[in-house]
Amino acid sequence: MKRPRSTAVAAAGAATGVVAAWIKALSEPRLQQVTERLWPPKPEQKEMVGADPAGHPDNAPPALIVDSVTRAVAHRPATRDERVKGTLVIHYVFGAGLGAAYALLTQHRPEIARGAGSLAGAALYVLTHGTALPIQGLQEPPWRLPASAVAWGFSSHVVFGVALELLRRAVVEPISHR
């Protein structure tokens, strides 16, 4: 039996989301270096949740989620290794979900892809790091973080959006036009 086109589009979108998340992860160390040269954070600012992935990969919002779940389930704090590995799992699962949703949404609303995905990446930063994470108490709002952390974080989400759109054009569009 032939699969519905939306299933194939969602699956291809999920795959592109994982690759886009990987590209985002590759961009972050360089973006962090550049932005910290432009706006050097104070030592205490680098201790803030999510402000220093190079020096504190276990102190990111997903790491706090991993620790919270571990405490609830195993009745102990998560180890540093569990927080770091859990952060990777969360980022790639989130990337897959976003990729699937983006692929399906752009089929019906192509304007979502404006700016070659850069606007979608910017919106993602605003909705997560700018809104949802501070509301949940998992990270300070952007205006309390060091400027460098906001700059590299925002930029890496734009990189994700652009990578996601370029991959969607290359991988998903051919599937959706069959």
N, C-alpha and C positions, 0 to 999 in steps of 0.2 A: 504494500500500500504506500502511496506517495505521501510524504510528510507535508503538512501545511507549510506554505512559504514562511509564515511568521515564526515557526519553530526553527527553521533553518537560519533565518535572519537573526533570531535571538541567540542561537548557538554560536554563529559566526561573530556576532557582536560581543558575546562573552569572551571569546578567544581574543578579539582585538582589544578588549578592556584589560585583559591580563598583560598583553604585550605593552599597551600604553602605560599601565602601572609600572612595568619594568623600566620603560624609558624614563618615566618620571623619577623613579628611584635612582637611575643612573645620573640624572641631571642634578639631583639635590646636593651632593657634596661640592660640586663646582659652583653652583648657585650660592651655597652657604659661604664658600670662601670669598667669592666676589662681593657679596653684600656685606659681609663682616669687615672687609677692607674699606668699603664705602661708609658704613655706619657701625663702627666697632661697638659691640655690646659690652656692658660692664660684666665682670666675673659673676656677680650674683644673678644677672639676667640670664646667663647661660645655664643656670640651674632651674630655670622655669620650665614647666612642662611643655615639651615640643619645641623649645627654643634652640636646642643644640643636638641634632640627630647624629652628628659626627662624633661628638664627645660623650653623649648620653643617649644611645639608641634605646635604652630601657626606660627612658623618661618621656615617652610620647603618649598622647591620648589613648591609642590602642593598648599600650602597655598597662595603663591604669585599668582599662576594661579587663584585660587578661588577669591582672592581680585581683580585681574585684570578684571575678568569676571563680578563680582558684580559691580565694578565701571562702566563698559561699559553698563551693562543692567539696574542696579538700580540707577546709578548716585550717588553712595555713597560707602565708603569703607566697606569691609566685616567685620563683627564683629569677635572677637576672636573665638567664638563658631562656626560660619560659616566656618572660615578657618580650624579649627580642624576637624569638621565633613566633610568638603569638601575634606580634605587631605585623610581621610579614604575612602571616596567614590572613589577618584581617584586611590588610591593604590589597592583597591579590583577590580575595573574595569580593571585596567592595568594588575593585576594578572590574571584575567579571560582571557583577550585577549592573554597574553603571554602563558598561559596554553593551550589554544586552538591551537595557532600557533605552540607551541613546540610539542604537541601531533601529529599534522598533519605532521610537518617537520620530526620528528623522524621516522615516518612510511616509508618515502622515503630516508632519510639520517640518518641511525642509529648511525653513528659516532658522531652526535650532542650530543648523550647521554654519550659520553666518560667521564670518571672521575666521573661516577654516578651523572651527572648533575652539578658537581662543575665547570667545564669549562664554561658551559652555564651561570651559575650564575656570574662567573667572567667577562665573556663577557658582560653580562647585565650591570654590574657596569660600565665597561669601556665605553660602548655605551651611557649610560644615565648620570651618575654623572661625568664621566671622559671626556665626549665629548658634548653631546646634551644640557645638562643643562647649562654648562658654555658658549657654543656658543649662547644660547638664553638669556644669562644674568640672569638666574634664580639662579645660584649658582657659587661660585668661583671654579676654577679648583682645582683638588686635591692637587697640589703642593702649593696652597695658604691656604688650610684648615689646621686646627691642625691635627697632625699625628693620634691622637686618633679618630677623626671623619672619616678619611679615613680608618683606620683599622676596626672600627666597621661597617662602611657603606659597605666596600668591603666584610667583613666577613658575614654580614647579607644577602648580595646578593648571596654569595656562599651557605648559609643555604637555601635560596629560591630555588636555582638551584638543590641542593641535594633533598630537600623535593619534588620538582616538579617531578624529575626523579623517586624517589621511589614511589610516588603516581601514576605516569604514568604506571609504571610496574605493580602495584597492580590493578589499575582501568581501564586504557585505553587499555593495551595490551590484556586483555581477550576480550574486545569488538572488537578490530581490527582483531582478529584471528577467529572470528565467521564465 
